[in-house]
Amino acid sequence: FTFTYQPAHAPNFASDDALFFIPQNHESTWTVGTVTATDADNDPLTYRFVDELQSAWFQIDATTGAITLAPEAALMIGARYELLVEVSDGAR
């Protein structure tokens, strides 16, 4: 029999940066935006915030990458929030 080693590929984000806007009169369940990534091995992907403190204002769906406002998030009007998201395929 023949064995061929196929190295695992790390997932890649569709874009290095994403910019989302939140309207002033948003709904409490507002979806801010969605980050997306692909994996050459077609492994299931998991998304998370690098800094867990970001969860005070935002939530991320670990499966879809959808970012929503956290319940009762008190955002400042005109403020800019930078969210760092990590994606993993379980191997990397």
HELIX and SHEET records of a PDB file:
HELIX    1   1 GLU A   52  ALA A   56  5                                   5    
SHEET    1   A 2 ASN A  12  PHE A  13  0                                        
SHEET    2   A 2 ALA A  37  THR A  38 -1                                        
SHEET    1   B 3 THR A  31  THR A  34  0                                        
SHEET    2   B 3 ALA A  66  LEU A  69 -1                                        
SHEET    3   B 3 PHE A  58  ILE A  60 -1                                        
SHEET    1   C 2 THR A  46  PHE A  49  0                                        
SHEET    2   C 2 VAL A  85  SER A  88 -1                                        
END                                                                             
